[in-house]
């Protein structure tokens, strides 16, 4: 009896009753029109006119279903009441006319079949109760039972069987109608090619934002941890011999952690608010070459690694005139290069930052080159080109249409990034 009277069958029955209720405004409007055309005041007194009004209401149902919001409402009801897996149904409003046409077919089927089952659910149970009680309540035999087949079948001893048959027929019809709608829902309310494309684009955009947030966290926190670890280690080694260096290292640790907490708060603010990492949103400004490069170099030097920086901003000779996006991404690439050198390098770091351009100024690029001795062989972790940091630097450059190269070069480790300065983010 589960398929006929179980919890799922009852929910589908409710879904059908909901469809019948939704048909009522359309039916009342069609009833007025049919009554005027037939010249009668009440079409419900005539089965023929009643069915005519029912049929006239269905085109109205189909016409109103082209509105985009009909589909999400229908999908929500199907998911809650029909037992159809959610992944087989489309999310969001119908975007194309083809999808709206399928939604219109569903809306018409739901309301049309639901109205029929609703009418049966209202009429059959009272009729069946009367028939079942007919042999046991003599007064009911005096009540006119109508004419035709019903009056002939309503004999005192056959009436209960007829009543039970009507109830069974109602249950079977409701179960069959519910199963029909459950099968039709994925076909008429399932995702179209446009829906799948939109969902894929939405997932790709969400993944891009998450990747960018991950890069921000990796670059800010990873560099800070590397620098602080080396600063603390260097201070511990000379704690008794060079108090001045220890004070400088502790001051650098304090400054590094304070700045990192600010950057971490900014990235977490973006994550909570759901904004993209575009350098313009969030609780605090992102670091840039123009404003923060000198501090980055100073904190890295405090970790005990000598850094020689060669800066040539080129005409007009001002880092502040770099595009904000290129300045920010350039800072992060330098930060990742220094983090890589602090973790894996064994000697001084040479850093070149320059703005290159054609003579006519039509193409300008920010070029960042960083070299330092390769890893030692005494247990140091080998440096590769596929880590998260270097991969993140390559992604940052690719966003601007640039490139990053990293690897051994003439006995030294070399990181080179080229960022175009003429465009928007790609």
C-alpha positions in Angstrom: 0.0 0.0 0.0 3.1 2.3 0.2 2.9 3.5 -3.4 -0.8 4.3 -2.9 -1.1 5.6 0.6 2.5 6.1 1.8 4.1 9.4 2.8 5.4 10.1 -0.7 2.0 9.4 -2.2 0.3 11.7 0.3 2.8 14.5 -0.4 2.1 14.1 -4.2 -1.6 14.3 -3.4 -1.1 17.6 -1.6 0.9 18.8 -4.6 -2.1 18.0 -6.9 -4.5 19.7 -4.5 -2.2 22.8 -4.7 -2.4 22.7 -8.5 -6.2 22.6 -8.3 -6.2 25.6 -5.9 -4.0 27.5 -8.3 -6.3 26.9 -11.2 -9.3 28.5 -9.4 -8.6 32.1 -10.5 -8.2 31.0 -14.1 -11.4 28.9 -13.9 -13.5 31.7 -12.4 -12.4 34.0 -15.2 -13.2 31.4 -17.8 -16.5 30.7 -16.1 -17.6 34.3 -16.6 -16.6 34.2 -20.2 -18.4 30.9 -20.9 -21.5 32.0 -19.0 -21.7 35.2 -21.1 -21.3 33.3 -24.3 -23.8 30.7 -23.3 -26.3 33.3 -21.9 -26.5 31.6 -18.5 -25.7 33.0 -15.0 -24.3 29.8 -13.5 -22.3 27.4 -15.6 -21.8 25.0 -12.7 -25.3 23.8 -13.1 -24.4 22.3 -16.4 -21.6 19.6 -16.6 -21.1 20.5 -20.3 -20.5 24.2 -19.5 -18.4 23.4 -16.4 -16.0 21.3 -18.6 -16.1 24.1 -21.2 -14.9 26.6 -18.6 -12.3 24.1 -17.4 -11.0 23.7 -20.9 -11.0 27.5 -21.5 -9.0 28.1 -18.4 -6.0 26.0 -19.6 -4.8 28.4 -22.4 -4.9 31.2 -19.8 -2.7 29.0 -17.5 -0.3 28.3 -20.4 0.0 32.0 -21.2 0.8 33.2 -17.7 3.5 30.5 -17.3 5.9 32.3 -19.6 6.9 34.6 -16.7 10.4 33.7 -15.6 9.6 33.3 -11.9 7.0 30.5 -12.5 9.8 27.9 -12.8 11.5 28.5 -9.5 8.2 28.4 -7.7 7.3 25.1 -9.5 10.7 23.6 -8.8 10.4 24.4 -5.1 7.1 22.7 -4.9 8.3 19.7 -6.8 11.4 19.2 -4.7 9.3 19.5 -1.5 6.3 17.4 -2.4 7.0 15.1 -5.4 10.2 13.3 -4.3 12.2 14.2 -7.3 16.0 14.5 -6.8 17.0 18.2 -6.7 19.9 17.7 -9.2 17.4 16.7 -11.9 15.7 20.1 -11.7 16.8 23.5 -12.9 17.6 26.3 -10.5 16.6 29.9 -11.1 14.3 31.6 -13.5 13.8 30.3 -17.1 16.3 32.3 -19.2 15.3 31.2 -22.7 12.0 31.0 -24.5 12.5 27.3 -24.9 12.8 26.9 -21.2 9.8 29.1 -20.7 7.8 26.9 -23.1 8.7 23.8 -21.2 7.7 25.6 -17.9 4.4 26.6 -19.5 3.7 22.9 -20.4 4.5 21.9 -16.9 2.3 24.6 -15.3 -0.6 23.6 -17.5 -0.2 19.9 -16.8 0.1 20.5 -13.0 -2.9 22.8 -12.7 -5.0 20.8 -15.2 -4.4 17.4 -13.6 -4.5 18.9 -10.1 -7.9 20.5 -10.7 -9.3 17.1 -11.9 -7.9 15.3 -8.8 -9.1 18.1 -6.6 -12.6 17.9 -8.0 -12.6 14.2 -7.4 -11.2 14.6 -3.9 -14.1 17.0 -3.1 -16.9 15.0 -4.7 -16.0 11.3 -4.2 -15.5 10.9 -0.4 -19.0 12.3 0.6 -20.6 10.2 -2.2 -18.8 7.1 -1.1 -19.7 7.6 2.6 -23.4 7.9 1.7 -23.2 4.7 -0.4 -21.4 2.7 2.2 -23.9 3.9 4.9 -27.0 3.3 2.8 -27.8 -0.2 4.0 -27.4 0.8 7.7 -29.2 4.2 7.6 -32.8 3.7 6.4 -33.4 7.4 6.1 -30.8 7.7 3.4 -32.9 5.5 1.2 -35.5 8.2 1.0 -32.9 10.7 -0.3 -33.0 11.1 -4.1 -29.8 9.7 -5.5 -30.1 11.3 -8.9 -30.8 9.4 -12.1 -29.0 7.3 -14.6 -26.3 4.7 -13.7 -25.8 6.1 -10.2 -29.4 5.7 -9.1 -29.5 2.2 -10.6 -26.3 1.2 -8.9 -27.3 2.6 -5.5 -29.4 -0.3 -4.5 -29.2 -0.9 -0.7 -27.0 -4.0 -0.9 -24.7 -3.0 -3.8 -24.2 0.6 -2.7 -21.4 -0.2 -0.2 -19.4 -2.0 -2.9 -19.9 1.0 -5.2 -18.7 3.4 -2.5 -15.6 1.3 -1.7 -14.9 1.1 -5.5 -15.2 4.9 -5.8 -12.7 5.4 -2.9 -10.3 2.9 -4.4 -10.6 4.6 -7.8 -9.9 8.0 -6.2 -6.7 6.6 -4.6 -5.6 5.0 -7.8 -6.2 8.1 -9.8 -4.4 10.3 -7.3 -1.4 8.0 -7.2 -1.2 7.7 -11.0 -1.5 11.5 -11.4 1.2 12.0 -8.8 3.5 9.5 -10.5 2.8 11.2 -13.9 3.8 14.6 -12.6 6.9 13.2 -10.8 8.0 11.6 -14.1 7.2 14.8 -16.1 9.0 17.2 -13.8 12.6 16.4 -14.8 11.6 16.6 -18.5 9.8 19.9 -18.3 11.6 21.5 -15.3 15.1 20.0 -15.8 18.0 22.2 -16.7 18.5 23.2 -20.3 21.8 23.7 -22.1 21.7 27.4 -21.2 21.0 26.6 -17.6 24.0 24.2 -17.5 26.2 26.8 -19.1 25.1 29.5 -16.6 25.7 27.1 -13.7 29.1 26.3 -15.0 30.0 30.0 -15.3 28.8 30.6 -11.8 30.9 27.8 -10.4 33.9 29.0 -12.4 33.4 32.6 -11.1 33.1 31.3 -7.5 36.2 29.1 -7.9 38.1 32.0 -9.3 37.2 34.2 -6.3 38.2 31.4 -3.9 41.5 30.9 -5.7 42.3 34.6 -5.5 41.4 34.6 -1.8 43.7 31.6 -1.3 46.5 33.4 -3.1 46.1 36.5 -0.9 46.2 34.3 2.3 49.2 32.3 1.1 51.2 35.3 0.0 50.5 37.4 3.1 50.6 34.8 5.8 53.2 32.5 4.2 55.7 35.3 3.7 55.2 36.6 7.2 55.7 33.2 8.8 58.9 32.6 6.8 60.3 36.0 7.7 59.3 35.8 11.3 60.8 32.3 11.6 64.2 33.4 10.2 64.2 36.6 12.3 63.5 34.7 15.5 66.1 32.1 14.6 68.8 34.7 13.9 68.0 36.6 17.1 68.3 33.4 19.1 71.7 32.6 17.7 73.2 36.0 18.7 71.1 36.7 21.8 74.1 36.9 24.1 76.6 38.5 21.6 74.6 41.2 19.7 71.7 42.7 21.7 71.4 45.4 19.1 70.6 42.9 16.3 68.2 41.1 18.6 66.3 44.4 19.2 66.1 45.0 15.5 64.9 41.5 14.8 62.2 41.8 17.5 61.1 45.1 16.1 60.9 43.5 12.6 58.9 40.6 13.9 56.5 43.0 15.6 56.1 45.1 12.4 55.7 42.0 10.2 53.0 40.4 12.4 51.1 43.7 12.8 51.0 44.2 9.0 50.1 40.6 8.4 47.2 40.8 10.9 45.9 43.8 8.9 46.2 42.0 5.6 44.6 38.9 7.0 41.7 40.9 8.4 41.2 42.5 5.0 41.1 39.2 3.2 38.7 37.7 5.7 36.5 40.7 5.4 36.3 40.1 1.7 35.5 36.4 2.3 32.7 37.3 4.7 31.2 40.0 2.4 31.4 37.8 -0.7 33.3 40.4 -2.7 35.9 39.8 -5.3 39.6 40.6 -4.5 39.9 43.6 -6.7 42.1 45.8 -4.7 39.3 48.3 -4.2 37.0 46.5 -1.8 37.4 45.3 1.7 38.3 46.7 5.1 41.8 47.9 4.1 43.9 48.7 1.1 46.0 46.0 -0.5 49.8 46.6 -0.4 51.4 47.9 -3.6 54.9 48.5 -5.0 54.5 52.2 -4.7 53.6 52.3 -1.0 55.0 49.1 0.5 58.0 47.8 -1.4 60.6 49.5 0.9 59.0 48.1 4.0 58.9 44.6 2.5 62.6 44.7 1.7 63.5 46.0 5.1 61.6 43.3 6.9 63.1 40.6 4.6 66.6 42.0 5.3 65.9 41.8 9.0 65.6 38.1 8.6 69.3 37.9 7.8 69.3 37.6 4.0 71.1 40.4 2.2 69.0 41.9 -0.6 70.2 44.2 -3.3 67.4 46.0 -5.1 67.7 47.8 -8.4 64.6 49.9 -9.2 64.0 51.7 -12.4 60.4 52.9 -12.7 61.2 54.5 -16.1 59.4 57.6 -17.4 57.8 59.4 -15.7 60.0 58.0 -12.9 57.3 57.5 -10.3 56.1 54.1 -8.9 52.9 55.8 -7.8 51.9 56.2 -11.4 51.8 52.5 -12.1 48.3 51.1 -12.6 47.0 50.1 -9.2 46.3 46.5 -10.2 49.8 46.0 -11.7 51.4 47.6 -8.7 49.5 45.3 -6.3 50.1 42.1 -8.2 53.8 43.1 -8.7 54.1 43.5 -4.9 52.7 40.1 -4.3 55.0 38.5 -6.9 58.1 40.2 -5.2 56.7 39.0 -1.9 56.5 35.4 -3.1 60.0 35.6 -4.6 61.4 36.7 -1.3 59.5 34.1 0.6 60.9 31.5 -1.8 64.4 32.8 -1.2 64.0 32.9 2.6 62.8 29.3 2.7 65.2 27.8 0.2 68.0 30.2 -0.7 71.5 30.2 0.7 72.9 33.7 -0.1 72.2 37.3 -1.2 69.2 38.1 -3.3 69.4 40.4 -6.3 66.2 42.1 -7.3 65.6 44.1 -10.4 62.3 46.0 -10.9 62.0 48.1 -14.1 59.4 49.5 -16.4 60.1 48.8 -20.1 58.4 50.2 -23.0 58.5 51.0 -26.7 59.9 54.2 -27.9 56.5 55.5 -28.8 55.1 54.4 -25.4 52.4 52.2 -26.9 53.5 49.1 -25.0 54.8 49.3 -21.4 55.6 46.4 -19.2 56.6 45.9 -15.5 59.6 43.5 -15.4 60.5 41.9 -12.1 63.7 39.7 -11.9 65.0 38.0 -8.8 68.0 35.8 -8.4 69.8 34.1 -5.5 72.1 31.0 -5.1 70.4 27.6 -5.4 69.5 25.3 -2.6 72.2 23.6 -0.6 72.7 19.9 -0.5 72.8 19.6 3.3 69.2 18.7 3.9 67.6 21.8 2.5 64.2 21.2 0.8 64.6 21.2 -3.0 63.0 24.1 -4.7 60.5 23.3 -7.4 58.4 25.3 -9.9 55.1 23.7 -9.1 54.5 24.9 -5.5 51.4 26.9 -4.5 53.3 30.2 -4.2 54.9 30.1 -7.6 51.8 28.8 -9.2 49.9 31.6 -7.5 52.4 34.1 -8.9 51.9 32.7 -12.4 48.1 33.1 -12.0 48.5 36.7 -10.9 50.6 37.5 -13.9 48.1 35.6 -16.2 45.2 37.8 -14.9 47.0 40.8 -16.4 48.1 39.0 -19.6 51.6 38.6 -18.3 53.9 35.6 -17.5 56.2 34.2 -14.9 59.3 32.1 -15.4 61.1 30.3 -12.5 64.0 27.9 -12.4 67.7 27.4 -12.4 69.7 29.8 -14.6 73.5 29.7 -14.8 74.1 28.4 -11.4 71.5 30.6 -9.7 67.8 30.5 -9.1 65.9 33.0 -11.2 62.4 34.3 -11.0 61.2 36.6 -13.8 57.8 38.2 -14.2 56.5 40.4 -16.9 53.3 42.4 -16.4 51.7 44.5 -19.1 50.8 48.0 -17.9 48.2 49.0 -20.4 45.1 47.0 -19.7 42.4 45.8 -17.3 42.4 42.5 -15.6 41.6 39.6 -17.8 
